[in-house]
Amino acid sequence: MKKILWIVLLVILTAVTAGVTYSVFDTPFGEISVDFFAFLAGAFLVLEGAYKILTSKTPLFPDQIFRSCRVIIGVTIFTIHMLQFVH
């Protein structure tokens, strides 16, 4: 019963988020905010991944390969949305 409640809650939250996102995308604020939040998400991925890599005692390869991928993805997101914002 508890699992079904979590699934229903997840579906409701997804529907509300989709509705809000759809309504915000039709405004000029939506275009700027998407780039801004993606910029923040990319910066978070880079900073958090780099911090974990630097503070961990395990070797970079193969133990931290997914953290390295996280940093690469963060840099990519950061760069794409920075260029979109500047353009």
Contacts in CASP RR format, 6 or more apart in sequence:
PFRMAT RR
TARGET T0000
AUTHOR 0000-0000-0000
METHOD contacts of the structure
MODEL  1
MKKILWIVLLVILTAVTAGVTYSVFDTPFGEISVDFFAFLAGAFLVLEGA
YKILTSKTPLFPDQIFRSCRVIIGVTIFTIHMLQFVH
24 30 0 8 1.000
24 33 0 8 1.000
25 31 0 8 1.000
25 34 0 8 1.000
32 85 0 8 1.000
35 81 0 8 1.000
35 84 0 8 1.000
35 85 0 8 1.000
36 85 0 8 1.000
38 77 0 8 1.000
38 80 0 8 1.000
38 81 0 8 1.000
39 77 0 8 1.000
39 78 0 8 1.000
39 81 0 8 1.000
39 82 0 8 1.000
39 85 0 8 1.000
41 74 0 8 1.000
41 77 0 8 1.000
42 73 0 8 1.000
42 74 0 8 1.000
42 75 0 8 1.000
42 77 0 8 1.000
42 78 0 8 1.000
42 81 0 8 1.000
43 74 0 8 1.000
43 78 0 8 1.000
45 70 0 8 1.000
45 71 0 8 1.000
45 73 0 8 1.000
45 74 0 8 1.000
45 77 0 8 1.000
45 78 0 8 1.000
46 71 0 8 1.000
46 74 0 8 1.000
46 75 0 8 1.000
46 78 0 8 1.000
48 70 0 8 1.000
49 67 0 8 1.000
49 70 0 8 1.000
49 71 0 8 1.000
50 71 0 8 1.000
52 64 0 8 1.000
52 67 0 8 1.000
53 60 0 8 1.000
53 64 0 8 1.000
53 67 0 8 1.000
53 68 0 8 1.000
53 71 0 8 1.000
56 63 0 8 1.000
56 64 0 8 1.000
56 67 0 8 1.000
58 64 0 8 1.000
60 68 0 8 1.000
END
